[in-house]
Amino acid sequence: MTSHRVLRDLVFAEHTGFRPLALDLHLPEREGRHPVVVHLHGGGWRVGSRRRFTPLVTVEESFGRIARAGFAVASVDYRLSGEAHFPAQVTDVAAALDWIVAEGAAHGLDAERIVLWGGSAGGTLAALAAFESRHPVRGVVDWYGPADLIAMARQKPALPGESREDQWLGRPVVDDLELAHEASPVHRVASAAPPFHIAHGAEDTDVPPEQSGLLAEALRCAGIPVELHFEHGAGHFWKGADAAPLFDRAIDFVRRVTF
């Protein structure tokens, strides 16, 4: 039993030779036009599902928590790295935004008030999609997302082709620095970018906290409003932390940029 309405399996894109891409809508109980959180799941671009917001938090305390605050959540698919390499995933997020703009009103979505919210690999995609979006995006919530793939290759060394980042690009990061720059939000910041809320576990050993620091600094240098929070005692996916205040802090940001 959920405390919010859910519409599942709404197809927003079909690429020849690939599975159809779909989204789930988590909607407030109250009818009306709602601001939209577009959720992008984590999983190193190679695993993960739109059904789960973050692995250690229940549906009710993630999707439900956001819906109870008055926001619709569109949790979207994107092609994984075993299916297609960068920039396919950013293209898929753009297709989801196109669907929201074209079809969202019929489901109570206000396409003029969109925030992108992703965790880990999804945080990277949220940032990249916001920088490239054809449609206005009011803000980005980036939870512990890799921001500089070249720095990641130094911070988390692996055999060539074995890191999550290598597999996403389809080649070792160090073999194609131009492509790695294209896939790194730090190097894609534009002055027209929306405000960012960035949060990262201070004890994250999967994505070093320095990654979020690098992105925050790049945004500040471009004059983009940015909030940066390091959660002491927390690992990746908020392991070891109470996620509820972290959700509430991000929801407060979403509220401020959409109202």
Phi, psi and omega in degrees: 000131178245159180265013180214166180276145180227128172246123187249157167063044176271111184286129179243348179203144175225116178255131181304127179090000180236163173295149173299144177261133185230167175227156172249139175254125173253116191241146174299156177297324181287131177289160178137185178265121187245143169303153189242126167264119175267114185263132178239116186288160175268190181128022177065024182066359185245342177220181178113167185210146176294346182288342186236130180285308174209143193301332187260009183233136183291164176302316182297324183266008175237277177303314181297320181298319180290318179296321179295337177279357175103013181247144168278146176240122173256106181264117195246150169285158161210156180294135180276167187293339174285347179259320183200152181260167175307137012261023184305321184294321178292323175300320180293320177296319177300321179295322177296319177295321176301317180296317180299317179294320184278323189242349190297325183303325180295342181247014177083023181261137176261099186289353176272357181228079183246135171235134175267133183223116180223154176243138178058237178304325178294329175294320176300314181294322179300315180296311182298317181295323179294321180294332186253358192299138173282346184242151179299134174240128186280334183186170179226131168254114182245106177262114171045044180270141171302132185244336181222102186294328180291317176296323177300321180297329176281320185284327182233070184297144179212166175297146181307129178087357186258344180284159176301321182292318177301315183293327178293317180284337184085011179193159178301137179308315186290346180272346181214079183294329178296315178295319179299322175298317181298328183268004185251113180307326180305324184265004183244003183302132178237151184295341180271007182294152178281172176299153180237143166243116183243132177222145187207140174289129183293338180252023180292121178256356178270313173237110184303138180304333179303334179300316179291325176298320178297318180292317179301318180294319178296321178294315179299319180297333178270002179080019180270129176300133182215137171252133179232125180229127172255124181267109182293137179085358185257139173260199181295149184056026180064027176301130179087001182238160170276112186284341186304311178296331179290320173298315183296323178296317179291320179298321177298320176298313180302317180298317184292326182272350182249352180241000000 
